[in-house]
Amino acid sequence: MSTTKDIIVAEKCGTITVDVFKTDNNFRFFYIESNNKDILNVCDIIEDTLKLY
């Protein structure tokens, strides 16, 4: 009996960094940064999701 594993070959497109800050009155806010303009649409999705937090 043999098993087959799925293999994904991919190229890294960029990195997204999310910094989380909290003020003294427990207000939280986020700073999102990407190192590549080609992934800005992913940053937008993350930002929209974090706004719901």
FENVENWO-V525898 format. One record per residue. N is the residue number from 0. RES is the residue in one letter. SS is DSSP state (~ for helix, > for strand, _ for the rest). PHI is phi in radians with two decimals (NA if undefined). D_FIRST is the distance of its C-alpha to the first C-alpha in Angstrom with 1 decimal. Layout:
N RES SS PHI D_FIRST
N RES SS PHI D_FIRST
//
This chain:
0 M _ NA 0.0
1 S _ -2.13 3.8
2 T _ -2.06 6.9
3 T _ -2.00 10.3
4 K _ -1.77 13.4
5 D _ -1.32 16.7
6 I _ -2.08 19.4
7 I _ -1.96 23.0
8 V _ -1.83 25.6
9 A _ -2.56 29.0
10 E _ -2.06 32.6
11 K _ -1.18 34.6
12 C _ -1.67 37.5
13 G _ 2.84 39.6
14 T _ -2.24 40.2
15 I > -2.03 41.8
16 T > -2.00 43.7
17 V > -2.05 44.9
18 D > -1.77 47.8
19 V > -2.00 48.9
20 F > -2.11 52.5
21 K > -2.35 54.3
22 T _ -1.47 58.1
23 D _ -1.06 60.3
24 N _ -1.70 60.4
25 N _ 1.14 56.6
26 F _ -1.41 56.4
27 R > -1.90 53.2
28 F > -2.51 52.7
29 F > -2.18 50.1
30 Y > -2.17 50.4
31 I > -1.95 47.6
32 E > -2.37 47.4
33 S > -2.14 45.2
34 N _ -1.67 45.3
35 N _ -2.64 44.7
36 K ~ -1.19 46.5
37 D ~ -1.24 43.5
38 I ~ -1.96 41.9
39 L ~ -1.07 45.1
40 N ~ -1.13 43.8
41 V ~ -1.23 41.1
42 C ~ -1.05 44.0
43 D ~ -1.07 45.9
44 I ~ -1.14 43.1
45 I ~ -1.09 42.9
46 E ~ -1.07 46.7
47 D ~ -1.06 46.9
48 T ~ -1.20 44.4
49 L ~ -1.17 46.2
50 K ~ -1.11 49.5
51 L _ -1.36 48.2
52 Y _ -1.29 47.8
//
